[in-house]
Amino acid sequence: MKKLLLIFAVLIINLVSAQDSTSVKVDAPKIVSKLMYGSTIKVENIEFKFVAVESDSRCPKGVQCVWAGEAIVLVDVFKNGKKTEQKRLVFSPTSQLQNALGNLFSSESLKVSGLNIAPYPEHGTKIKAEDYYVQLSVKN
C-alpha cells in the first residue's frame, strides 16, 4: 500500500510541475522614443516633427484641481520627405486608449503613437517650449 501511494505521489508531482513552454506567447518589446520640441525623428520612410504646443492646461504638481486638464501638441508627418499631414495629439487621462492605437501613424506594418508629453507642470514654474518632448511608441 505504501509503495502504491508513493508511486501515485510521484506521478502527481511530475504532472503538476510539468509546463509546456511552447504555448507561451511573448510580445515584442515596446520601443519608446523621445521626440523633442522642434526636432524630427525618422521611422522607416516616415518622419515626425514636433512643431507646436497648442495648449497645456494639465493640473500642476502641488495644486488641487477640479479638472485634470490636457495638453495638445501638433506634429507634422512626412512621407518620403513630403509633408502629408499635421496631427493634433491630445494628452489627457481619458485619451490613453486612443493614444495607444496608432494615433500618429498607422499602416499594416507600422504603428506610431504619441504616449505622453513631458515635462509635467509644477506649481510656480513655467515650461519653456524647447523643454517639451513627446514620448512615441513604435510597433513594427
N, C-alpha and C positions, 0 to 999 in steps of 0.2 A: 504494500500500500504506500509506503514512504517513497519507494522508487517511482511509482506511478505519479505521485504528487510532485516529486522533483522534476520528472520529465515534463509534466504539464506546466510547471512554473517556468522552466527554461524555454519552452515553446512560446508561452505568452510573452515573456520578456523579449525574445527575438522578434516577434511580430509587432509588438508595441513600439520598440525602439527603431525599427527599420523605417527609413524615409526614402521616398522616390525623388531624387534630385532632378530628374528630367522634366518634372512638371512645374518647376519653379520658373516664373516669368520675371525677368529683370528689365525694368525700364531704363532707357538710355538716360544718362545724366543730363540735367538741365544746364545749359550754358547761359550764364548771365553776363552781359557786357554793360559797361558804363558808356553812355552817350552824353558827353559834356556839352554844355551850352555853347552854341556856335560851331561845334565840331561835327564831323561826318564820320560815319562808320560804314564799312562795306561788308556785306554778307552775300557771297556768291556774286551775282551780277546786279544786286540791288544795293543802293546806298541810301542811308538815312541821315538827315541833317537836322539837328535841334536848333530851330530858328527863333522861337519866342516863348516866353512865359506869359500867357494871356492874362491869367489871374492866379492868385494863391490866397485863398481865404481859409486855409486849414487852421484849426484851433491851436494856438501856440502852446508849447510846454509851459507849465506853471500857471495856466489860466483855466478857469472853468467856463465852458461854453455850452449854450443850448444846442447848437448845431455843430457837427464835426467839421464841416467845411469841405472844400475841394480845391484842387489845383488843376489848371487847364494849361496845356502846352501845345505848341504847333511844331510838327515835324514834317519836313519835306521828304518825299520819297522819289528817288531817281532810279530809273531802269536803263541800263546800258548808257549811262551818262546824261540821260534826258529826264527832266522833271516830269513825273507822271501825275502826281497829286500832292496835296498838302493834307496831312491827317491832324485832327484835333483830338488829343488824348485827354480824358478826364480821369483824374485820380481822386477817388473818394472811397469811404468804407463800403459803399454799395456797388462800386464798379469793379470789384476784384474778379468776379466771374467773367465779365465782358473782357477785361484786360487779359485774361488767360487764354482767350480763344483766337489769337492771331489778329488783334485789333490794329496792328500797324501794317502787316503784310501777311497774306495767306495764299499759298498755292498747294498743289498736290504734294510737293516735296519739301516745302519750307513754310514754317510759321514763325513770325516775329511779332512779339507782343511787348508793349510797354507795361512793366510790372509795378513800378514805383517811381516816385520822384523824391529827390533828396537835395539838400538837407531839409530836415524838419524844422519849421519855425520855432523860435524861442521867444518868450516874452521880453520885450525891451530891445531886441536886436532886429535889424533889417537885413535880409538876404540880398546880396548883390546878384544881378542876373548871371554873371560869369561863374558864380559858385554852384548854380543848379546843375544837376545831371539826372538823366532818366536811366533806370535800370531796364535793360532789354533782355527778354528771354528768346533764345534762338533754338528752335527744334527742327531737326532735319528728318 
